[in-house]
């Protein structure tokens, strides 16, 4: 007979799943944010022509659906390279790259949102590029980027449900 009662074993199973979701989300958001900041600054600083290869790779990561990325990367590591990576490792890697791709656009857009006159004023005060980025651009860009970054982090948590459907080959 089918029983709809919620047992202790069911609650433990749900708690483990919630813990795994939070773990994968935390790893993906931290690694993806660090890479996204680096990639965003590179894309802003070097210009469109020199950043074209990086832009091409990031556009691929953004345009291919997440489930397809998980399946392809899992198959690539398992079948092509012969590596038996756990599903958790593949999920963290794919979600980190996915987060980095979107975060780089958030960072690049936030840096471009800082008015050029504000940056020129910092330069006229004798600040070098690093001081300009640290004391002028970063605080202003953070205010612009934070809402989008929070939405990205929540989206990664919601999209994480696909990662457990992608298991390593046995």
Secondary structure, DSSP 8 states (H G I E B T S, - for coil): -------HHHHHHHHHHHHHHHHHHHHHHHHHHHHHHHHHHHHHHH-TTTTHHHHHHHHHHHHS-HHHHHHHHHHIIIIIS-----HHHHHHHHHHHHHHHHHHHHHHHHHHHS-HHHHHHHHHTT--HHHIIIIIIHHHHHHHHHHHHHHHHHHHHHHGGGGGG-----
